[in-house]
Amino acid sequence: MLTDVPTKIVLPAPTIEWAMWANEHVLLTSYILGTFSILTIILQFSLWPIGIYGLILAVFIIIIEYPRSG
């Protein structure tokens, strides 16, 4: 007689490593975006108002992506 045993899906460890790798890259990118947005605003480049949106976006990305799983 066959019985159905529920199986638990377990994610492999490399999935977590890839997630942390992606998280680090997104954080680095948002730091760079924020830095160059600040420089664009301070130095008054021709499209400096777009730098304001870039800075807001960089701060938003950092807030969303910074929490890391333990």
Distance bins in CASP14 RR format, pairs under 12 A and 6 or more apart:
PFRMAT RR
TARGET T0000
AUTHOR 0000-0000-0000
RMODE 2
METHOD distances of the structure
MODEL  1
9 15 0 0 0 0 0 1 0 0 0 0 0
10 16 0 0 0 0 0 1 0 0 0 0 0
11 17 0 0 0 0 0 1 0 0 0 0 0
11 18 0 0 0 0 0 1 0 0 0 0 0
11 19 0 0 0 0 1 0 0 0 0 0 0
11 69 0 0 0 0 0 1 0 0 0 0 0
12 18 0 0 0 0 1 0 0 0 0 0 0
12 19 0 0 0 0 0 1 0 0 0 0 0
13 19 0 0 0 0 0 1 0 0 0 0 0
13 20 0 0 0 0 0 1 0 0 0 0 0
14 20 0 0 0 0 0 1 0 0 0 0 0
14 21 0 0 0 0 1 0 0 0 0 0 0
15 21 0 0 0 0 0 1 0 0 0 0 0
15 22 0 0 0 0 0 1 0 0 0 0 0
15 69 0 0 0 0 0 1 0 0 0 0 0
16 22 0 0 0 0 0 1 0 0 0 0 0
16 23 0 0 0 0 0 1 0 0 0 0 0
16 68 0 0 0 0 0 1 0 0 0 0 0
16 69 1 0 0 1 0 0 0 0 0 0 0
16 70 0 0 0 0 1 0 0 0 0 0 0
17 23 0 0 0 0 0 1 0 0 0 0 0
17 24 0 0 0 0 0 1 0 0 0 0 0
17 69 0 0 0 0 0 1 0 0 0 0 0
18 24 0 0 0 0 0 1 0 0 0 0 0
18 25 0 0 0 0 0 1 0 0 0 0 0
19 25 0 0 0 0 0 1 0 0 0 0 0
19 26 0 0 0 0 0 1 0 0 0 0 0
19 65 0 0 0 0 0 1 0 0 0 0 0
19 68 0 0 0 0 1 0 0 0 0 0 0
19 69 1 0 0 1 0 0 0 0 0 0 0
19 70 0 0 0 0 0 1 0 0 0 0 0
20 26 0 0 0 0 0 1 0 0 0 0 0
20 27 0 0 0 0 0 1 0 0 0 0 0
20 65 0 0 0 0 0 1 0 0 0 0 0
20 68 1 0 0 1 0 0 0 0 0 0 0
20 69 0 0 0 0 1 0 0 0 0 0 0
20 70 0 0 0 0 1 0 0 0 0 0 0
21 27 0 0 0 0 0 1 0 0 0 0 0
21 28 0 0 0 0 0 1 0 0 0 0 0
22 28 0 0 0 0 0 1 0 0 0 0 0
22 29 0 0 0 0 0 1 0 0 0 0 0
22 65 0 0 0 0 1 0 0 0 0 0 0
22 68 0 0 0 0 0 1 0 0 0 0 0
23 29 0 0 0 0 0 1 0 0 0 0 0
23 30 0 0 0 0 0 1 0 0 0 0 0
23 61 0 0 0 0 0 1 0 0 0 0 0
23 62 0 0 0 0 0 1 0 0 0 0 0
23 64 0 0 0 0 0 1 0 0 0 0 0
23 65 1 0 1 0 0 0 0 0 0 0 0
23 66 0 0 0 0 1 0 0 0 0 0 0
23 67 0 0 0 0 1 0 0 0 0 0 0
23 68 1 0 0 1 0 0 0 0 0 0 0
23 69 0 0 0 0 1 0 0 0 0 0 0
23 70 0 0 0 0 0 1 0 0 0 0 0
24 30 0 0 0 0 0 1 0 0 0 0 0
24 31 0 0 0 0 0 1 0 0 0 0 0
24 65 0 0 0 0 1 0 0 0 0 0 0
24 66 0 0 0 0 0 1 0 0 0 0 0
24 68 0 0 0 0 1 0 0 0 0 0 0
25 31 0 0 0 0 0 1 0 0 0 0 0
25 32 0 0 0 0 0 1 0 0 0 0 0
25 61 0 0 0 0 0 1 0 0 0 0 0
25 65 0 0 0 0 1 0 0 0 0 0 0
26 32 0 0 0 0 0 1 0 0 0 0 0
26 33 0 0 0 0 0 1 0 0 0 0 0
26 57 0 0 0 0 0 1 0 0 0 0 0
26 58 0 0 0 0 0 1 0 0 0 0 0
26 60 0 0 0 0 0 1 0 0 0 0 0
26 61 1 0 0 1 0 0 0 0 0 0 0
26 62 0 0 0 0 1 0 0 0 0 0 0
26 63 0 0 0 0 0 1 0 0 0 0 0
26 64 0 0 0 0 1 0 0 0 0 0 0
26 65 1 0 1 0 0 0 0 0 0 0 0
26 66 0 0 0 0 1 0 0 0 0 0 0
26 68 0 0 0 0 0 1 0 0 0 0 0
27 33 0 0 0 0 0 1 0 0 0 0 0
27 34 0 0 0 0 0 1 0 0 0 0 0
27 58 0 0 0 0 0 1 0 0 0 0 0
27 61 1 0 0 1 0 0 0 0 0 0 0
27 62 1 0 0 1 0 0 0 0 0 0 0
27 63 0 0 0 0 0 1 0 0 0 0 0
27 64 0 0 0 0 0 1 0 0 0 0 0
27 65 1 0 1 0 0 0 0 0 0 0 0
27 66 1 0 0 1 0 0 0 0 0 0 0
27 67 0 0 0 0 0 1 0 0 0 0 0
27 68 0 0 0 0 1 0 0 0 0 0 0
28 34 0 0 0 0 0 1 0 0 0 0 0
28 35 0 0 0 0 0 1 0 0 0 0 0
28 58 0 0 0 0 0 1 0 0 0 0 0
28 61 0 0 0 0 0 1 0 0 0 0 0
28 62 0 0 0 0 0 1 0 0 0 0 0
28 65 0 0 0 0 0 1 0 0 0 0 0
29 35 0 0 0 0 0 1 0 0 0 0 0
29 36 0 0 0 0 0 1 0 0 0 0 0
29 54 0 0 0 0 0 1 0 0 0 0 0
29 57 0 0 0 0 0 1 0 0 0 0 0
29 58 0 0 0 0 1 0 0 0 0 0 0
29 61 1 0 0 1 0 0 0 0 0 0 0
29 62 0 0 0 0 0 1 0 0 0 0 0
29 65 0 0 0 0 1 0 0 0 0 0 0
30 36 0 0 0 0 0 1 0 0 0 0 0
30 37 0 0 0 0 0 1 0 0 0 0 0
30 54 0 0 0 0 1 0 0 0 0 0 0
30 55 0 0 0 0 0 1 0 0 0 0 0
30 56 0 0 0 0 0 1 0 0 0 0 0
30 57 1 0 0 1 0 0 0 0 0 0 0
30 58 1 0 1 0 0 0 0 0 0 0 0
30 59 0 0 0 0 1 0 0 0 0 0 0
30 60 0 0 0 0 1 0 0 0 0 0 0
30 61 1 0 1 0 0 0 0 0 0 0 0
30 62 1 0 1 0 0 0 0 0 0 0 0
30 63 0 0 0 0 1 0 0 0 0 0 0
30 64 0 0 0 0 1 0 0 0 0 0 0
30 65 1 0 0 1 0 0 0 0 0 0 0
30 66 0 0 0 0 1 0 0 0 0 0 0
31 37 0 0 0 0 0 1 0 0 0 0 0
31 38 0 0 0 0 0 1 0 0 0 0 0
31 55 0 0 0 0 0 1 0 0 0 0 0
31 58 1 0 0 1 0 0 0 0 0 0 0
31 59 0 0 0 0 0 1 0 0 0 0 0
31 61 0 0 0 0 1 0 0 0 0 0 0
31 62 1 0 0 1 0 0 0 0 0 0 0
31 65 0 0 0 0 0 1 0 0 0 0 0
31 66 0 0 0 0 0 1 0 0 0 0 0
32 38 0 0 0 0 0 1 0 0 0 0 0
32 39 0 0 0 0 0 1 0 0 0 0 0
32 54 0 0 0 0 0 1 0 0 0 0 0
32 58 0 0 0 0 1 0 0 0 0 0 0
32 61 0 0 0 0 0 1 0 0 0 0 0
32 62 0 0 0 0 0 1 0 0 0 0 0
33 39 0 0 0 0 0 1 0 0 0 0 0
33 40 0 0 0 0 0 1 0 0 0 0 0
33 50 0 0 0 0 0 1 0 0 0 0 0
33 51 0 0 0 0 1 0 0 0 0 0 0
33 53 0 0 0 0 0 1 0 0 0 0 0
33 54 1 0 0 1 0 0 0 0 0 0 0
33 55 0 0 0 0 1 0 0 0 0 0 0
33 56 0 0 0 0 0 1 0 0 0 0 0
33 57 1 0 0 1 0 0 0 0 0 0 0
33 58 1 0 1 0 0 0 0 0 0 0 0
33 59 0 0 0 0 1 0 0 0 0 0 0
33 60 0 0 0 0 0 1 0 0 0 0 0
33 61 1 0 0 1 0 0 0 0 0 0 0
33 62 0 0 0 0 1 0 0 0 0 0 0
34 40 0 0 0 0 1 0 0 0 0 0 0
34 41 0 0 0 0 1 0 0 0 0 0 0
34 42 0 0 0 0 0 1 0 0 0 0 0
34 51 0 0 0 0 1 0 0 0 0 0 0
34 52 0 0 0 0 0 1 0 0 0 0 0
34 53 0 0 0 0 0 1 0 0 0 0 0
34 54 1 0 0 1 0 0 0 0 0 0 0
34 55 1 0 1 0 0 0 0 0 0 0 0
34 56 0 0 0 0 1 0 0 0 0 0 0
34 57 0 0 0 0 1 0 0 0 0 0 0
34 58 1 1 0 0 0 0 0 0 0 0 0
34 59 1 0 0 1 0 0 0 0 0 0 0
34 60 0 0 0 0 0 1 0 0 0 0 0
34 61 0 0 0 0 1 0 0 0 0 0 0
34 62 0 0 0 0 1 0 0 0 0 0 0
35 41 0 0 0 0 0 1 0 0 0 0 0
35 42 0 0 0 0 0 1 0 0 0 0 0
35 51 0 0 0 0 0 1 0 0 0 0 0
35 54 0 0 0 0 0 1 0 0 0 0 0
35 55 0 0 0 0 1 0 0 0 0 0 0
35 58 0 0 0 0 1 0 0 0 0 0 0
35 62 0 0 0 0 0 1 0 0 0 0 0
36 42 0 0 0 0 0 1 0 0 0 0 0
36 43 0 0 0 0 0 1 0 0 0 0 0
36 45 0 0 0 0 0 1 0 0 0 0 0
36 48 0 0 0 0 0 1 0 0 0 0 0
36 50 0 0 0 0 0 1 0 0 0 0 0
36 51 0 0 0 0 1 0 0 0 0 0 0
36 54 0 0 0 0 1 0 0 0 0 0 0
36 55 0 0 0 0 1 0 0 0 0 0 0
36 57 0 0 0 0 0 1 0 0 0 0 0
36 58 0 0 0 0 1 0 0 0 0 0 0
37 43 0 0 0 0 0 1 0 0 0 0 0
37 45 0 0 0 0 0 1 0 0 0 0 0
37 47 0 0 0 0 0 1 0 0 0 0 0
37 48 0 0 0 0 1 0 0 0 0 0 0
37 49 0 0 0 0 0 1 0 0 0 0 0
37 50 0 0 0 0 1 0 0 0 0 0 0
37 51 1 0 1 0 0 0 0 0 0 0 0
37 52 1 0 0 1 0 0 0 0 0 0 0
37 53 0 0 0 0 1 0 0 0 0 0 0
37 54 1 0 1 0 0 0 0 0 0 0 0
37 55 1 1 0 0 0 0 0 0 0 0 0
37 56 0 0 0 0 1 0 0 0 0 0 0
37 57 0 0 0 0 1 0 0 0 0 0 0
37 58 1 0 0 1 0 0 0 0 0 0 0
37 59 0 0 0 0 1 0 0 0 0 0 0
37 61 0 0 0 0 0 1 0 0 0 0 0
38 45 0 0 0 0 0 1 0 0 0 0 0
38 48 0 0 0 0 0 1 0 0 0 0 0
38 51 0 0 0 0 1 0 0 0 0 0 0
38 52 0 0 0 0 0 1 0 0 0 0 0
38 54 0 0 0 0 1 0 0 0 0 0 0
38 55 1 0 0 1 0 0 0 0 0 0 0
38 56 0 0 0 0 0 1 0 0 0 0 0
38 58 0 0 0 0 1 0 0 0 0 0 0
38 59 0 0 0 0 0 1 0 0 0 0 0
39 45 0 0 0 0 1 0 0 0 0 0 0
39 48 0 0 0 0 1 0 0 0 0 0 0
39 51 0 0 0 0 1 0 0 0 0 0 0
39 54 0 0 0 0 0 1 0 0 0 0 0
39 55 0 0 0 0 0 1 0 0 0 0 0
40 46 0 0 0 0 1 0 0 0 0 0 0
40 47 1 0 0 1 0 0 0 0 0 0 0
40 48 1 0 1 0 0 0 0 0 0 0 0
40 49 0 0 0 0 1 0 0 0 0 0 0
40 50 1 0 0 1 0 0 0 0 0 0 0
40 51 1 0 1 0 0 0 0 0 0 0 0
40 52 0 0 0 0 1 0 0 0 0 0 0
40 53 0 0 0 0 0 1 0 0 0 0 0
40 54 0 0 0 0 1 0 0 0 0 0 0
40 55 0 0 0 0 1 0 0 0 0 0 0
40 58 0 0 0 0 0 1 0 0 0 0 0
41 47 0 0 0 0 0 1 0 0 0 0 0
41 48 1 0 1 0 0 0 0 0 0 0 0
41 49 0 0 0 0 1 0 0 0 0 0 0
41 50 0 0 0 0 1 0 0 0 0 0 0
41 51 1 0 1 0 0 0 0 0 0 0 0
41 52 1 0 0 1 0 0 0 0 0 0 0
41 53 0 0 0 0 0 1 0 0 0 0 0
41 54 0 0 0 0 1 0 0 0 0 0 0
41 55 1 0 0 1 0 0 0 0 0 0 0
41 56 0 0 0 0 0 1 0 0 0 0 0
41 58 0 0 0 0 0 1 0 0 0 0 0
42 48 0 0 0 0 1 0 0 0 0 0 0
42 51 0 0 0 0 0 1 0 0 0 0 0
42 52 0 0 0 0 0 1 0 0 0 0 0
42 55 0 0 0 0 0 1 0 0 0 0 0
43 51 0 0 0 0 0 1 0 0 0 0 0
44 51 0 0 0 0 0 1 0 0 0 0 0
45 51 0 0 0 0 1 0 0 0 0 0 0
45 52 0 0 0 0 0 1 0 0 0 0 0
47 53 0 0 0 0 0 1 0 0 0 0 0
47 54 0 0 0 0 0 1 0 0 0 0 0
48 54 0 0 0 0 0 1 0 0 0 0 0
48 55 0 0 0 0 0 1 0 0 0 0 0
49 55 0 0 0 0 0 1 0 0 0 0 0
49 56 0 0 0 0 0 1 0 0 0 0 0
50 56 0 0 0 0 0 1 0 0 0 0 0
50 57 0 0 0 0 0 1 0 0 0 0 0
51 57 0 0 0 0 1 0 0 0 0 0 0
51 58 0 0 0 0 1 0 0 0 0 0 0
52 58 0 0 0 0 0 1 0 0 0 0 0
52 59 0 0 0 0 0 1 0 0 0 0 0
53 59 0 0 0 0 0 1 0 0 0 0 0
53 60 0 0 0 0 0 1 0 0 0 0 0
54 60 0 0 0 0 1 0 0 0 0 0 0
54 61 0 0 0 0 1 0 0 0 0 0 0
54 62 0 0 0 0 0 1 0 0 0 0 0
55 61 0 0 0 0 0 1 0 0 0 0 0
55 62 0 0 0 0 0 1 0 0 0 0 0
56 62 0 0 0 0 0 1 0 0 0 0 0
56 63 0 0 0 0 0 1 0 0 0 0 0
57 63 0 0 0 0 0 1 0 0 0 0 0
57 64 0 0 0 0 0 1 0 0 0 0 0
57 65 0 0 0 0 0 1 0 0 0 0 0
58 64 0 0 0 0 0 1 0 0 0 0 0
58 65 0 0 0 0 0 1 0 0 0 0 0
58 66 0 0 0 0 0 1 0 0 0 0 0
59 65 0 0 0 0 0 1 0 0 0 0 0
59 66 0 0 0 0 0 1 0 0 0 0 0
60 66 0 0 0 0 0 1 0 0 0 0 0
END
